[in-house]
Amino acid sequence: MDSKHLEKKYESLSDRMDLHTAMAAEEKAIKRFRDAEAEETEGSGIDRRTFLAAAGATAAAAGTVLGTGAAKAGLAERVAGITQDDPMQTIGLGVSVQERFFNRFKEDTGLDVSGTVAGLSEMITKFITGGNKTYSMIETNAYRQPALREAEVIVPIPAEKITNWEFADSLYTQPGHIGADDVTGWPSNIVYWDENKDSFYGVPQFYNMDALGVLPHKFAPTQPDFAIPDSLGLLYTGKWRDVDATGKTSIQNDELMGPPRAYSFLWKNGIMDPPKVGNSDMEPDEIAGVVDYLIAAKNDGVFRLIWNNYGEAVNLLASEEVWGMDCWNPVVEDVKKRGIPCWYVDVFEGTAAWVHTMCLSSEAPEPEVAMAYMDWCLDGWWGSAVAPQGYYSPCPDPVLNFLTVEDYRRWYQGKDRDTGPKTRRQSNIAFWMVWPTHVTSYIKEWNRFSAA
């Protein structure tokens, strides 16, 4: 894979943040972490939290992900006095609503949580139509938060309840940080309820940058440099270099994701004009132009099909029915587990960034348990558990308490990972998934594409 385009973007943003210094400092901190582990093994009593507290000053000076120190050790104190009559109920996607998380939370706190798995649209509908009286919280993509707020089914979350937020990545606390959207202000402007910043709109739970899943053995062996596609052009034209992949590509059926992703390809390759406002918030005529292009590609047989759910995406790649598709990181990891070579590629045109958040019901039956659970999700173990799915914690410091140095280097620093380091990936974001101004145009035009 040719990643020169990523390096170029990474270098061009060095004036906004000294990333080289940051990563160098992180490496020094990792070494100190390894040394601390060795000393702990020898009975010195130095544990990971002590290490992080010591390493924090070095790392924070460079603005690395090893920000300000160790996660709070007082989880037991945090939940002391919280009582419950029944298990606290949450609703969300299957990637976050899992028994393994609930079991670990009970082990750590003695509190019970139960959950319902639902798709994004389904969960929002359920929550708005009375579900907020059953579910104390909802775990959803942040771009869905405005719909919940408008329906008045969520309320502000007091900042003092989320103690681990002190370890938040600067991406979520500093507008203009590398990876942030200068037009929409995402993701920092979706965190707090208002400008006072004393309460959360939604507590960030995990995030990632969606890219391109490809089968390398369908491309590299035919190339003199053993390269694989690093452009969205594969999806929308069915071609890459001298490889004809017509009928071997697939795109996701998502009215809010489909148009801006395709637009990334079209305007960055000179097929359409640059966005009038921003790629994250397209104008009606821009959406219509993108859909016209997609309908033509559909009629030309470029797409094998339009995929709808996680399992379908995994099966399409694992069966080799599709050679390339826009997909989620865990899809690629699951294909690999089936013994099929599969890579996750940060494309030239840029990736689609998103953040999953936790919101508090306006009529939460167990609000204190819900907020304790939100805080616990940032305590480190939860972030380490979803790292192998390719996901990042918005509070990365505490994750080092649970990941080995080798795993941290892989999932955060990109060693032996398809997509490379997190900091470099953040320099290659094309757009953030936001609730767009002209949402009805997105829905109307995508329906036109689906019906074509």
LINQUIUR-V345238 format. One record per backbone hydrogen bond with DSSP energy under -0.5 kcal/mol. CO is the residue of the C=O (numbers start at 1). NH is the residue of the N-H. E is the energy in kcal/mol with one decimal. If there is no record, write none. Layout:
BEGIN
co = {CO/CO}
nh = {NH/NH}
e = {E/E}
END
This chain:
BEGIN
co = {1/3/3/4/5/6/7/8/9/10/11/13/13/17/18/19/20/21/22/23/24/25/26/27/28/29/30/31/32/33/34/35/36/37/38/39/40/45/47/48/49/50/51/52/53/54/55/56/57/58/59/59/59/60/65/73/74/75/76/79/88/89/89/90/91/92/93/93/96/98/98/99/100/101/102/103/104/105/105/106/112/114/116/119/120/121/122/123/124/125/126/127/127/130/131/131/136/137/138/138/139/140/141/142/144/144/145/146/147/148/148/149/153/155/156/157/158/159/161/162/163/164/165/167/169/170/170/173/174/177/180/181/185/186/187/188/188/191/191/194/198/199/200/202/203/206/207/208/208/210/211/212/212/213/214/214/215/216/216/219/220/223/228/230/231/232/232/233/233/233/234/238/238/240/243/243/245/248/248/249/249/250/251/252/254/257/258/259/260/261/262/263/264/265/266/266/267/278/281/283/283/284/285/286/287/288/289/290/291/292/293/294/295/296/297/298/302/302/305/305/307/309/310/311/312/313/314/315/316/316/317/323/324/325/327/328/328/329/330/331/332/333/334/335/335/336/339/343/343/345/345/347/351/351/351/352/353/354/355/356/356/357/358/359/360/361/364/366/367/368/369/370/371/372/373/374/375/376/380/381/382/383/384/386/386/387/392/394/396/396/397/398/399/399/404/405/406/407/408/408/409/410/412/414/417/421/422/423/424/425/426/428/431/432/434/436/437/438/438/439/440/441/442/443/444/445/446/447/448/449}
nh = {3/6/7/8/9/10/11/12/13/13/14/16/17/19/22/23/24/25/26/27/28/29/30/31/32/33/34/35/36/37/38/39/40/41/42/44/43/47/51/52/53/54/55/56/57/58/59/60/61/62/62/63/64/63/67/75/78/79/80/82/114/136/137/116/139/118/96/97/98/101/102/103/104/105/106/107/108/109/111/110/88/90/92/123/124/125/126/127/128/129/131/130/132/133/134/135/361/91/140/359/93/357/144/145/147/148/149/150/151/153/154/152/362/360/158/200/161/162/163/165/166/167/168/397/172/173/174/175/177/180/182/185/189/181/190/191/192/201/202/197/159/193/157/204/358/356/392/210/354/352/327/214/345/325/216/343/218/219/220/222/223/226/2/348/234/235/236/237/238/239/238/245/246/243/240/245/248/323/324/304/305/326/307/254/258/261/262/263/264/265/266/267/268/269/271/272/270/281/278/286/287/288/289/290/291/292/293/294/295/296/297/298/299/300/302/301/247/249/251/307/253/313/314/315/316/317/318/319/321/322/320/215/250/213/211/331/332/333/334/335/336/337/338/338/340/339/341/214/345/212/347/350/353/430/431/210/433/208/142/205/206/140/203/138/155/364/367/370/371/372/373/374/375/376/377/378/378/379/384/385/386/387/388/389/391/390/207/169/399/400/400/401/402/403/408/409/410/411/412/413/415/414/422/417/420/425/426/427/427/428/429/351/353/434/436/439/439/441/442/443/444/445/446/447/448/449/450/451/452/452}
e = {-0.7/-0.6/-1.9/-2.3/-1.9/-2.5/-2.6/-2.3/-0.9/-0.5/-1.7/-1.7/-1.1/-2.2/-2.1/-2.9/-2.1/-2.5/-2.1/-2.0/-1.7/-2.3/-2.6/-2.1/-2.0/-2.0/-2.4/-2.6/-2.5/-2.3/-2.1/-2.4/-2.4/-2.3/-1.5/-2.5/-1.7/-0.7/-2.2/-2.8/-2.1/-1.9/-3.5/-2.0/-0.5/-0.5/-2.4/-3.5/-1.4/-0.6/-1.1/-0.6/-1.9/-1.0/-1.8/-1.1/-2.1/-1.7/-0.8/-2.1/-3.0/-2.1/-1.1/-2.0/-2.9/-2.2/-1.5/-2.7/-1.3/-0.8/-1.7/-3.0/-1.6/-2.3/-2.2/-2.1/-2.3/-2.4/-0.5/-2.5/-2.4/-1.9/-2.2/-2.9/-1.9/-2.2/-2.6/-2.5/-2.5/-1.9/-2.5/-0.8/-1.5/-1.7/-1.5/-3.4/-2.6/-1.0/-0.6/-2.6/-0.6/-3.3/-2.4/-1.7/-0.7/-1.2/-2.5/-2.6/-1.4/-2.1/-0.5/-1.3/-2.1/-0.6/-0.6/-3.1/-1.9/-1.5/-0.9/-1.4/-1.1/-2.0/-2.0/-0.6/-2.2/-1.0/-2.5/-0.5/-1.9/-2.8/-0.7/-2.2/-1.6/-3.0/-1.6/-1.1/-0.6/-2.9/-1.1/-1.6/-2.2/-2.3/-1.9/-0.6/-1.8/-3.1/-2.5/-0.5/-2.0/-1.9/-1.5/-0.5/-3.3/-2.1/-0.8/-2.6/-1.9/-1.7/-2.5/-1.5/-2.1/-1.5/-0.5/-3.6/-1.5/-1.0/-1.6/-2.3/-0.6/-0.7/-1.1/-3.4/-0.5/-2.8/-1.9/-0.7/-2.7/-3.0/-1.4/-3.7/-0.7/-1.2/-1.6/-1.4/-3.1/-1.8/-2.2/-2.5/-1.7/-1.2/-2.3/-2.7/-1.3/-1.0/-2.8/-1.4/-1.1/-1.2/-0.6/-0.5/-2.2/-2.3/-2.0/-2.1/-2.4/-2.2/-1.7/-2.4/-2.6/-1.8/-2.1/-2.6/-2.6/-1.4/-2.2/-1.4/-1.6/-0.9/-0.8/-0.6/-2.7/-2.1/-2.3/-2.3/-2.2/-1.6/-2.9/-2.3/-1.0/-2.0/-1.0/-2.1/-1.3/-3.2/-0.8/-1.0/-1.1/-1.9/-2.5/-2.0/-2.2/-1.5/-0.7/-1.0/-1.6/-2.2/-0.5/-2.4/-0.6/-2.2/-0.9/-1.3/-0.7/-2.7/-1.6/-3.0/-2.7/-1.6/-2.9/-3.8/-1.1/-2.2/-2.6/-1.9/-1.9/-1.1/-0.7/-2.2/-2.4/-1.9/-2.4/-2.3/-2.1/-2.4/-2.1/-0.5/-1.3/-2.0/-2.0/-1.9/-1.5/-0.9/-0.5/-1.4/-1.6/-2.4/-1.9/-3.3/-0.8/-0.8/-1.5/-1.7/-2.0/-2.1/-2.7/-2.5/-1.8/-2.9/-2.3/-1.4/-2.4/-0.7/-2.4/-1.9/-0.8/-2.1/-2.2/-0.7/-0.6/-1.8/-0.8/-2.3/-2.8/-0.8/-0.9/-0.8/-0.5/-1.0/-1.5/-2.2/-2.6/-2.6/-2.2/-2.1/-1.5/-2.0/-2.7/-2.0/-1.0/-0.6}
END
